[in-house]
Amino acid sequence: MKIKTTHQPALARKPAPKTPVVLQRRAALLNQHMAVSESPAVEALPAALVKQELLHQNELVILLVKPSLWLVPAESTRFAVVVALLALLAYRTQALHEIMDNQLLMYVSALLIGARLLYSVLGWISHTYLLTNYRIITVKGARKPEVFHAPLCKIDEVAPLTARLEAALGLGTLGFRVDGHISPAGTWVWIANPDRVQLQIKSAIKKWRR
C-alpha cells in the first residue's frame, strides 16, 4: 500500500522590517549630539531621545545612580515656608480680605505648595547619573532634560561638595572638575554612599588612563 505524500512549498521568510526613517534620523541626530568631545557639553534633548538613545553601541554602564528622595523636600521647603509665612501675614492683617476669604486663602496656599512639591518630584524622576566605560553622564530637568557628558580622560578631579544637611542624612554631592572648573549641570547631588561612588568613578578614570 503506497502512501501518497504531498509536498508543500516552504514558507517564505518575511524580510526583517526596516527601521523607520524617522528613528534612523533620531539616532543619527543623537549620535551627533552625544559624541565624546574634547570638553564637557550640555545639550537640551527631547525626553524620548534621552530615554531611548542615550548610550553609544559600545558603551557599557558601570554605575547608575539616582538622588535620594530627600531631594524633593530639600528643593521645596524654602518655597513652602515663604508661602506659609505670606499666607499667615495676609490672614493676620486681612490684607487680601477684599479679594478672598480666609478659607480660600488657605486653599490657594496649599495648592501652591502642592504644585511645588509635584514639580520637585518630577525633577527627581528626571535626575539620572551614569558612569560608563567612556564618560560620566548627568541627566537633569523636569521640563527639558539637559544631558551633561564628560569623557573620563578629561576629568581632572572628582570633588566632594557635600553640604551639612546632606552629611547629616548620610548623603553627598560630587562635582567633576574639567579644564579647571566644575559645571553645576554635571554635579551628582544628594546621592547615597557618596564615598563609595567617588571611589568607583576614580577607579574607572584610572582604568581608562592605563
C-alpha atoms as an extended CHARMM CRD file, in Angstrom:
* protein
*
       210  EXT
         1         1  MET       CA              0.0000000000        0.0000000000        0.0000000000  PROA      1               0.0000000000
         2         2  LYS       CA              1.5270000000        3.2210000000       -1.1490000000  PROA      2               0.0000000000
         3         3  ILE       CA              1.1740000000        6.2870000000        0.9530000000  PROA      3               0.0000000000
         4         4  LYS       CA              0.5770000000        9.3430000000       -1.0990000000  PROA      4               0.0000000000
         5         5  THR       CA              2.5810000000       12.2760000000        0.0540000000  PROA      5               0.0000000000
         6         6  THR       CA              2.1940000000       15.8290000000       -0.9290000000  PROA      6               0.0000000000
         7         7  HSD       CA              4.9620000000       18.3680000000       -0.9730000000  PROA      7               0.0000000000
         8         8  GLN       CA              4.0420000000       21.7820000000        0.2830000000  PROA      8               0.0000000000
         9         9  PRO       CA              6.2410000000       24.6890000000       -0.6880000000  PROA      9               0.0000000000
        10        10  ALA       CA              8.3570000000       26.0200000000        2.1420000000  PROA      10              0.0000000000
        11        11  LEU       CA              7.0190000000       29.1360000000        3.6890000000  PROA      11              0.0000000000
        12        12  ALA       CA              8.9870000000       32.1050000000        2.5110000000  PROA      12              0.0000000000
        13        13  ARG       CA             10.6290000000       34.0100000000        5.2860000000  PROA      13              0.0000000000
        14        14  LYS       CA              9.4780000000       37.5310000000        5.5820000000  PROA      14              0.0000000000
        15        15  PRO       CA             12.2750000000       40.0540000000        5.3750000000  PROA      15              0.0000000000
        16        16  ALA       CA             13.1200000000       41.7730000000        8.6270000000  PROA      16              0.0000000000
        17        17  PRO       CA             11.2360000000       45.0370000000        8.9500000000  PROA      17              0.0000000000
        18        18  LYS       CA             13.3350000000       48.0490000000        8.1560000000  PROA      18              0.0000000000
        19        19  THR       CA             13.9480000000       50.6800000000       10.7760000000  PROA      19              0.0000000000
        20        20  PRO       CA             11.6490000000       53.6260000000       10.0880000000  PROA      20              0.0000000000
        21        21  VAL       CA             13.3700000000       56.6170000000        8.5710000000  PROA      21              0.0000000000
        22        22  VAL       CA             12.2570000000       58.8080000000       11.4810000000  PROA      22              0.0000000000
        23        23  LEU       CA             14.0210000000       56.5880000000       14.0160000000  PROA      23              0.0000000000
        24        24  GLN       CA             17.1340000000       56.4690000000       11.8590000000  PROA      24              0.0000000000
        25        25  ARG       CA             17.2150000000       60.2510000000       11.7470000000  PROA      25              0.0000000000
        26        26  ARG       CA             16.7080000000       60.4750000000       15.5210000000  PROA      26              0.0000000000
        27        27  ALA       CA             19.5530000000       58.0320000000       16.1770000000  PROA      27              0.0000000000
        28        28  ALA       CA             21.8540000000       59.9370000000       13.8220000000  PROA      28              0.0000000000
        29        29  LEU       CA             20.9330000000       63.2270000000       15.4890000000  PROA      29              0.0000000000
        30        30  LEU       CA             21.5940000000       61.8090000000       18.9500000000  PROA      30              0.0000000000
        31        31  ASN       CA             24.9500000000       60.3550000000       17.9560000000  PROA      31              0.0000000000
        32        32  GLN       CA             25.9000000000       63.7660000000       16.6630000000  PROA      32              0.0000000000
        33        33  HSD       CA             24.8920000000       65.4390000000       19.9170000000  PROA      33              0.0000000000
        34        34  MET       CA             26.3500000000       62.8300000000       22.2390000000  PROA      34              0.0000000000
        35        35  ALA       CA             29.7040000000       62.2620000000       20.5220000000  PROA      35              0.0000000000
        36        36  VAL       CA             32.5520000000       62.2710000000       23.0020000000  PROA      36              0.0000000000
        37        37  SER       CA             34.0560000000       65.7150000000       22.6950000000  PROA      37              0.0000000000
        38        38  GLU       CA             37.2130000000       67.4270000000       23.8900000000  PROA      38              0.0000000000
        39        39  SER       CA             35.3140000000       69.2830000000       26.6150000000  PROA      39              0.0000000000
        40        40  PRO       CA             32.1180000000       68.6750000000       28.6070000000  PROA      40              0.0000000000
        41        41  ALA       CA             28.9030000000       69.6780000000       26.9090000000  PROA      41              0.0000000000
        42        42  VAL       CA             25.3380000000       70.3820000000       27.9570000000  PROA      42              0.0000000000
        43        43  GLU       CA             22.7240000000       69.5020000000       25.3750000000  PROA      43              0.0000000000
        44        44  ALA       CA             18.9650000000       70.0600000000       25.6730000000  PROA      44              0.0000000000
        45        45  LEU       CA             17.4520000000       66.8940000000       24.2210000000  PROA      45              0.0000000000
        46        46  PRO       CA             13.8600000000       65.6700000000       23.9520000000  PROA      46              0.0000000000
        47        47  ALA       CA             12.8540000000       63.2800000000       26.7140000000  PROA      47              0.0000000000
        48        48  ALA       CA             12.2280000000       60.4530000000       24.2160000000  PROA      48              0.0000000000
        49        49  LEU       CA             15.7730000000       60.6540000000       22.8870000000  PROA      49              0.0000000000
        50        50  VAL       CA             17.2230000000       60.8140000000       26.3750000000  PROA      50              0.0000000000
        51        51  LYS       CA             15.4950000000       57.5790000000       27.3770000000  PROA      51              0.0000000000
        52        52  GLN       CA             15.9630000000       55.5680000000       24.1810000000  PROA      52              0.0000000000
        53        53  GLU       CA             19.2210000000       56.6210000000       22.5880000000  PROA      53              0.0000000000
        54        54  LEU       CA             21.4090000000       57.8740000000       25.4080000000  PROA      54              0.0000000000
        55        55  LEU       CA             24.3220000000       55.4680000000       25.0030000000  PROA      55              0.0000000000
        56        56  HSD       CA             26.6160000000       54.5060000000       22.1580000000  PROA      56              0.0000000000
        57        57  GLN       CA             26.6500000000       50.9370000000       20.8610000000  PROA      57              0.0000000000
        58        58  ASN       CA             29.9680000000       50.0390000000       22.5150000000  PROA      58              0.0000000000
        59        59  GLU       CA             29.2570000000       51.9210000000       25.7230000000  PROA      59              0.0000000000
        60        60  LEU       CA             28.7260000000       49.9050000000       28.9000000000  PROA      60              0.0000000000
        61        61  VAL       CA             27.0460000000       51.2040000000       32.0470000000  PROA      61              0.0000000000
        62        62  ILE       CA             29.2390000000       50.6930000000       35.0980000000  PROA      62              0.0000000000
        63        63  LEU       CA             27.0990000000       52.5920000000       37.5850000000  PROA      63              0.0000000000
        64        64  LEU       CA             23.6000000000       54.0790000000       37.5220000000  PROA      64              0.0000000000
        65        65  VAL       CA             22.6450000000       56.3850000000       40.3860000000  PROA      65              0.0000000000
        66        66  LYS       CA             19.6160000000       58.4640000000       41.2730000000  PROA      66              0.0000000000
        67        67  PRO       CA             19.4670000000       61.1120000000       44.0110000000  PROA      67              0.0000000000
        68        68  SER       CA             17.7780000000       60.3690000000       47.3010000000  PROA      68              0.0000000000
        69        69  LEU       CA             14.0950000000       61.2080000000       47.7290000000  PROA      69              0.0000000000
        70        70  TRP       CA             15.2640000000       63.7460000000       50.3050000000  PROA      70              0.0000000000
        71        71  LEU       CA             15.9230000000       65.9470000000       47.2830000000  PROA      71              0.0000000000
        72        72  VAL       CA             12.1630000000       66.5880000000       46.9710000000  PROA      72              0.0000000000
        73        73  PRO       CA             11.6290000000       68.2790000000       50.3760000000  PROA      73              0.0000000000
        74        74  ALA       CA             15.0620000000       69.9070000000       50.1750000000  PROA      74              0.0000000000
        75        75  GLU       CA             14.0900000000       71.7440000000       46.9980000000  PROA      75              0.0000000000
        76        76  SER       CA             10.5480000000       72.5540000000       48.1640000000  PROA      76              0.0000000000
        77        77  THR       CA             10.9840000000       73.5650000000       51.8070000000  PROA      77              0.0000000000
        78        78  ARG       CA             12.1030000000       77.1520000000       51.2110000000  PROA      78              0.0000000000
        79        79  PHE       CA              9.2130000000       77.8400000000       48.8370000000  PROA      79              0.0000000000
        80        80  ALA       CA              6.7120000000       76.2240000000       51.2170000000  PROA      80              0.0000000000
        81        81  VAL       CA              7.9680000000       78.2850000000       54.1750000000  PROA      81              0.0000000000
        82        82  VAL       CA              7.7400000000       81.5490000000       52.2080000000  PROA      82              0.0000000000
        83        83  VAL       CA              4.1930000000       80.7780000000       51.0370000000  PROA      83              0.0000000000
        84        84  ALA       CA              3.1080000000       79.7850000000       54.5610000000  PROA      84              0.0000000000
        85        85  LEU       CA              4.5490000000       82.9800000000       56.0790000000  PROA      85              0.0000000000
        86        86  LEU       CA              2.8960000000       85.1660000000       53.4430000000  PROA      86              0.0000000000
        87        87  ALA       CA             -0.4180000000       83.3910000000       53.9990000000  PROA      87              0.0000000000
        88        88  LEU       CA             -0.1180000000       83.8610000000       57.7620000000  PROA      88              0.0000000000
        89        89  LEU       CA              0.7030000000       87.5350000000       57.2930000000  PROA      89              0.0000000000
        90        90  ALA       CA             -2.2710000000       88.0260000000       54.9880000000  PROA      90              0.0000000000
        91        91  TYR       CA             -4.5010000000       86.2110000000       57.5000000000  PROA      91              0.0000000000
        92        92  ARG       CA             -3.3590000000       88.3550000000       60.4290000000  PROA      92              0.0000000000
        93        93  THR       CA             -3.5510000000       91.6890000000       58.5860000000  PROA      93              0.0000000000
        94        94  GLN       CA             -6.5770000000       90.8160000000       56.4560000000  PROA      94              0.0000000000
        95        95  ALA       CA             -4.6830000000       92.3520000000       53.5310000000  PROA      95              0.0000000000
        96        96  LEU       CA             -6.4640000000       90.1370000000       50.9850000000  PROA      96              0.0000000000
        97        97  HSD       CA             -9.8750000000       90.2050000000       52.6640000000  PROA      97              0.0000000000
        98        98  GLU       CA            -11.4650000000       92.0550000000       49.7450000000  PROA      98              0.0000000000
        99        99  ILE       CA            -10.1390000000       89.5220000000       47.2250000000  PROA      99              0.0000000000
       100       100  MET       CA            -10.5770000000       86.2190000000       49.0650000000  PROA      100             0.0000000000
       101       101  ASP       CA            -11.7760000000       84.9460000000       52.4120000000  PROA      101             0.0000000000
       102       102  ASN       CA             -9.5670000000       83.0490000000       54.8600000000  PROA      102             0.0000000000
       103       103  GLN       CA            -10.6960000000       79.6350000000       53.6580000000  PROA      103             0.0000000000
       104       104  LEU       CA             -9.8460000000       80.4500000000       50.0480000000  PROA      104             0.0000000000
       105       105  LEU       CA             -6.5140000000       81.8950000000       51.1840000000  PROA      105             0.0000000000
       106       106  MET       CA             -5.5740000000       78.6290000000       52.8790000000  PROA      106             0.0000000000
       107       107  TYR       CA             -6.7360000000       76.6550000000       49.8500000000  PROA      107             0.0000000000
       108       108  VAL       CA             -4.6270000000       78.7160000000       47.4380000000  PROA      108             0.0000000000
       109       109  SER       CA             -1.5820000000       78.4500000000       49.7150000000  PROA      109             0.0000000000
       110       110  ALA       CA             -1.9130000000       74.6710000000       49.9440000000  PROA      110             0.0000000000
       111       111  LEU       CA             -2.3550000000       74.4570000000       46.1810000000  PROA      111             0.0000000000
       112       112  LEU       CA              0.8360000000       76.4310000000       45.5680000000  PROA      112             0.0000000000
       113       113  ILE       CA              2.8350000000       74.2790000000       47.9970000000  PROA      113             0.0000000000
       114       114  GLY       CA              1.4350000000       71.0920000000       46.4650000000  PROA      114             0.0000000000
       115       115  ALA       CA              2.3100000000       72.2740000000       42.9570000000  PROA      115             0.0000000000
       116       116  ARG       CA              5.8830000000       72.9800000000       44.0630000000  PROA      116             0.0000000000
       117       117  LEU       CA              6.1690000000       69.5300000000       45.6070000000  PROA      117             0.0000000000
       118       118  LEU       CA              4.8920000000       67.9490000000       42.4000000000  PROA      118             0.0000000000
       119       119  TYR       CA              7.4520000000       69.8850000000       40.3750000000  PROA      119             0.0000000000
       120       120  SER       CA             10.1960000000       68.6580000000       42.7180000000  PROA      120             0.0000000000
       121       121  VAL       CA              9.0050000000       65.0700000000       42.2970000000  PROA      121             0.0000000000
       122       122  LEU       CA              9.1540000000       65.4340000000       38.5080000000  PROA      122             0.0000000000
       123       123  GLY       CA             12.6330000000       66.8760000000       38.8700000000  PROA      123             0.0000000000
       124       124  TRP       CA             13.7030000000       63.9120000000       40.9950000000  PROA      124             0.0000000000
       125       125  ILE       CA             12.3430000000       61.4860000000       38.3950000000  PROA      125             0.0000000000
       126       126  SER       CA             14.3180000000       63.2000000000       35.6500000000  PROA      126             0.0000000000
       127       127  HSD       CA             17.6180000000       63.0830000000       37.5830000000  PROA      127             0.0000000000
       128       128  THR       CA             19.7730000000       60.1980000000       36.3690000000  PROA      128             0.0000000000
       129       129  TYR       CA             23.5130000000       59.7830000000       36.8210000000  PROA      129             0.0000000000
       130       130  LEU       CA             25.5110000000       57.3300000000       34.7140000000  PROA      130             0.0000000000
       131       131  LEU       CA             29.0960000000       56.1550000000       34.8100000000  PROA      131             0.0000000000
       132       132  THR       CA             30.1180000000       54.2820000000       31.6650000000  PROA      132             0.0000000000
       133       133  ASN       CA             33.3990000000       52.8840000000       30.3960000000  PROA      133             0.0000000000
       134       134  TYR       CA             33.9160000000       56.1160000000       28.4010000000  PROA      134             0.0000000000
       135       135  ARG       CA             32.3710000000       59.0310000000       30.2920000000  PROA      135             0.0000000000
       136       136  ILE       CA             30.1080000000       60.3170000000       33.0320000000  PROA      136             0.0000000000
       137       137  ILE       CA             26.5940000000       61.4170000000       32.0890000000  PROA      137             0.0000000000
       138       138  THR       CA             24.2410000000       63.6170000000       34.0980000000  PROA      138             0.0000000000
       139       139  VAL       CA             20.5740000000       63.9890000000       33.1080000000  PROA      139             0.0000000000
       140       140  LYS       CA             18.5640000000       66.7470000000       34.8070000000  PROA      140             0.0000000000
       141       141  GLY       CA             15.4490000000       68.7880000000       34.1500000000  PROA      141             0.0000000000
       142       142  ALA       CA             11.7160000000       68.2870000000       34.6670000000  PROA      142             0.0000000000
       143       143  ARG       CA             10.5400000000       70.0930000000       31.5270000000  PROA      143             0.0000000000
       144       144  LYS       CA             13.5240000000       69.9240000000       29.1660000000  PROA      144             0.0000000000
       145       145  PRO       CA             16.0440000000       67.2720000000       30.2370000000  PROA      145             0.0000000000
       146       146  GLU       CA             19.6210000000       68.5200000000       29.9620000000  PROA      146             0.0000000000
       147       147  VAL       CA             22.3490000000       65.9910000000       29.3110000000  PROA      147             0.0000000000
       148       148  PHE       CA             25.8410000000       66.7510000000       30.5950000000  PROA      148             0.0000000000
       149       149  HSD       CA             28.5960000000       64.3970000000       29.4770000000  PROA      149             0.0000000000
       150       150  ALA       CA             32.3450000000       64.4720000000       30.0670000000  PROA      150             0.0000000000
       151       151  PRO       CA             34.9530000000       61.9600000000       28.8460000000  PROA      151             0.0000000000
       152       152  LEU       CA             36.7300000000       60.1300000000       31.6480000000  PROA      152             0.0000000000
       153       153  CYS       CA             40.0950000000       61.1370000000       30.2070000000  PROA      153             0.0000000000
       154       154  LYS       CA             39.1980000000       64.8330000000       30.6700000000  PROA      154             0.0000000000
       155       155  ILE       CA             38.1100000000       64.6400000000       34.3210000000  PROA      155             0.0000000000
       156       156  ASP       CA             40.8840000000       66.1310000000       36.4560000000  PROA      156             0.0000000000
       157       157  GLU       CA             39.2130000000       65.6610000000       39.8410000000  PROA      157             0.0000000000
       158       158  VAL       CA             36.1300000000       64.1440000000       41.4520000000  PROA      158             0.0000000000
       159       159  ALA       CA             35.4260000000       66.7170000000       44.1590000000  PROA      159             0.0000000000
       160       160  PRO       CA             33.0820000000       66.1620000000       47.1290000000  PROA      160             0.0000000000
       161       161  LEU       CA             30.7160000000       69.1310000000       47.5310000000  PROA      161             0.0000000000
       162       162  THR       CA             28.6140000000       67.7850000000       50.3850000000  PROA      162             0.0000000000
       163       163  ALA       CA             26.5890000000       70.2590000000       52.4250000000  PROA      163             0.0000000000
       164       164  ARG       CA             25.9970000000       69.8630000000       56.1650000000  PROA      164             0.0000000000
       165       165  LEU       CA             22.3850000000       68.7880000000       55.7690000000  PROA      165             0.0000000000
       166       166  GLU       CA             23.3710000000       66.1400000000       53.2430000000  PROA      166             0.0000000000
       167       167  ALA       CA             26.1220000000       64.8660000000       55.5190000000  PROA      167             0.0000000000
       168       168  ALA       CA             23.6720000000       64.6330000000       58.4200000000  PROA      168             0.0000000000
       169       169  LEU       CA             21.4610000000       62.3980000000       56.2740000000  PROA      169             0.0000000000
       170       170  GLY       CA             24.3550000000       60.2570000000       55.0750000000  PROA      170             0.0000000000
       171       171  LEU       CA             24.1720000000       61.7160000000       51.5670000000  PROA      171             0.0000000000
       172       172  GLY       CA             26.5060000000       63.7920000000       49.4350000000  PROA      172             0.0000000000
       173       173  THR       CA             27.1870000000       65.7270000000       46.2390000000  PROA      173             0.0000000000
       174       174  LEU       CA             30.0150000000       65.1150000000       43.7750000000  PROA      174             0.0000000000
       175       175  GLY       CA             31.3870000000       67.6000000000       41.2590000000  PROA      175             0.0000000000
       176       176  PHE       CA             33.6500000000       66.8960000000       38.2920000000  PROA      176             0.0000000000
       177       177  ARG       CA             36.4850000000       69.2910000000       37.5620000000  PROA      177             0.0000000000
       178       178  VAL       CA             37.1720000000       69.5180000000       33.8330000000  PROA      178             0.0000000000
       179       179  ASP       CA             39.5230000000       72.0710000000       32.3050000000  PROA      179             0.0000000000
       180       180  GLY       CA             39.8750000000       73.7980000000       35.6530000000  PROA      180             0.0000000000
       181       181  HSD       CA             36.2110000000       74.2900000000       36.5480000000  PROA      181             0.0000000000
       182       182  ILE       CA             33.2280000000       72.3440000000       37.8770000000  PROA      182             0.0000000000
       183       183  SER       CA             29.9880000000       72.7140000000       35.9390000000  PROA      183             0.0000000000
       184       184  PRO       CA             26.8310000000       72.8150000000       38.1170000000  PROA      184             0.0000000000
       185       185  ALA       CA             24.9890000000       70.9710000000       35.3320000000  PROA      185             0.0000000000
       186       186  GLY       CA             27.2220000000       67.9480000000       35.8370000000  PROA      186             0.0000000000
       187       187  THR       CA             27.1110000000       67.6210000000       39.6320000000  PROA      187             0.0000000000
       188       188  TRP       CA             25.6380000000       64.4810000000       41.1870000000  PROA      188             0.0000000000
       189       189  VAL       CA             23.5220000000       65.8310000000       44.0460000000  PROA      189             0.0000000000
       190       190  TRP       CA             22.0040000000       64.1530000000       47.1210000000  PROA      190             0.0000000000
       191       191  ILE       CA             23.3560000000       60.6990000000       46.3290000000  PROA      191             0.0000000000
       192       192  ALA       CA             23.6420000000       57.8560000000       48.8160000000  PROA      192             0.0000000000
       193       193  ASN       CA             27.0680000000       56.4220000000       49.6980000000  PROA      193             0.0000000000
       194       194  PRO       CA             28.9770000000       59.3150000000       48.0880000000  PROA      194             0.0000000000
       195       195  ASP       CA             32.3800000000       57.9820000000       49.2110000000  PROA      195             0.0000000000
       196       196  ARG       CA             31.8070000000       54.6150000000       47.5380000000  PROA      196             0.0000000000
       197       197  VAL       CA             30.5160000000       56.2820000000       44.3630000000  PROA      197             0.0000000000
       198       198  GLN       CA             33.5540000000       58.5700000000       44.3060000000  PROA      198             0.0000000000
       199       199  LEU       CA             35.8960000000       55.5730000000       44.5660000000  PROA      199             0.0000000000
       200       200  GLN       CA             34.1240000000       53.7890000000       41.7030000000  PROA      200             0.0000000000
       201       201  ILE       CA             34.4280000000       56.8380000000       39.4550000000  PROA      201             0.0000000000
       202       202  LYS       CA             38.1110000000       57.3010000000       40.3130000000  PROA      202             0.0000000000
       203       203  SER       CA             38.7330000000       53.6280000000       39.5910000000  PROA      203             0.0000000000
       204       204  ALA       CA             37.0700000000       53.9470000000       36.1790000000  PROA      204             0.0000000000
       205       205  ILE       CA             39.1950000000       57.0180000000       35.4050000000  PROA      205             0.0000000000
       206       206  LYS       CA             42.4270000000       55.2160000000       36.3590000000  PROA      206             0.0000000000
       207       207  LYS       CA             41.4600000000       52.2030000000       34.2590000000  PROA      207             0.0000000000
       208       208  TRP       CA             40.7860000000       54.4570000000       31.2560000000  PROA      208             0.0000000000
       209       209  ARG       CA             44.1740000000       56.1840000000       31.5690000000  PROA      209             0.0000000000
       210       210  ARG       CA             46.1800000000       52.9480000000       31.7050000000  PROA      210             0.0000000000
